Amino acid sequence: AQTVTQSQPEMSVQEAETVTLSCTYDTSENNYYLFWYKQPPSRQMILVIRQEAYKQQNATENRFSVNFQKAAKSFSLKISDSQLGDTAMYFCAFMKREYGNKLVFGAGTILRVKS
Amino acid sequence: GAVVSQHPSWVICKSGTSVKIECRSLDFQATTMFWYRQFPKQSLMLMATSNEGSKATYEQGVEKDKFLINHASLTLSTLTVTSAHPEDSSFYICSANLPSTASYEQYFGPGTRLTVT
């Protein structure tokens, strides 16, 4: 079974600074998808960024980028120029389409952006 | 596009009663929907996968008779918590896939907070 580990329960960062959230996963599969979701206080799950395992290039979405290290099974999220609105719980998730598109979530990291 | 709604957003019920939560895909047809449960400051736990026109597939440890799932149409899945008890109080979230083999992204509803008194 696939597992996703987020080793940082809580983190804080000053506004405008950069922060990196860690995620490792365990799988014997070769083709899969990885995601970072954000859950703000409203509790609405929001997709931040996704990465297809077959793509070597790291995904980027504006201030959000990932460092995908397939061999190391690592998928970290970097948030640049942190904003107060980035305060949320962040979940790393794994998915393999042949497993019915089920998402396997990590435990989450609470990120607090301070002014 | 790809909006998922849930109703109600918050419900309070008495112990022993049943409560139904609806999950709707508003602008697309969802052949597959997922139901999650989330406790405060914890991760999402997948409860079951709901497929239109067939029985739901429950995850290990989830009581099928307590959490009844019905996916009667391509835009609606319902979760009924039967004979609710205070320990069933939680945040319930649904999500849906687009009905395309090329699409793998899940779209999440806003969640339903259930409080059993």
Boltz contact constraints between the chains, C-beta under 6 A:
constraints:
  - contact:
      token1: [A, 33]
      token2: [B, 104]
      max_distance: 6.0
  - contact:
      token1: [A, 43]
      token2: [B, 111]
      max_distance: 6.0
  - contact:
      token1: [A, 44]
      token2: [B, 110]
      max_distance: 6.0
  - contact:
      token1: [A, 45]
      token2: [B, 108]
      max_distance: 6.0
  - contact:
      token1: [A, 97]
      token2: [B, 104]
      max_distance: 6.0
  - contact:
      token1: [A, 100]
      token2: [B, 49]
      max_distance: 6.0
  - contact:
      token1: [A, 101]
      token2: [B, 97]
      max_distance: 6.0
  - contact:
      token1: [A, 101]
      token2: [B, 104]
      max_distance: 6.0
  - contact:
      token1: [A, 105]
      token2: [B, 43]
      max_distance: 6.0
  - contact:
      token1: [A, 105]
      token2: [B, 44]
      max_distance: 6.0
  - contact:
      token1: [A, 107]
      token2: [B, 43]
      max_distance: 6.0
  - contact:
      token1: [A, 108]
      token2: [B, 43]
      max_distance: 6.0
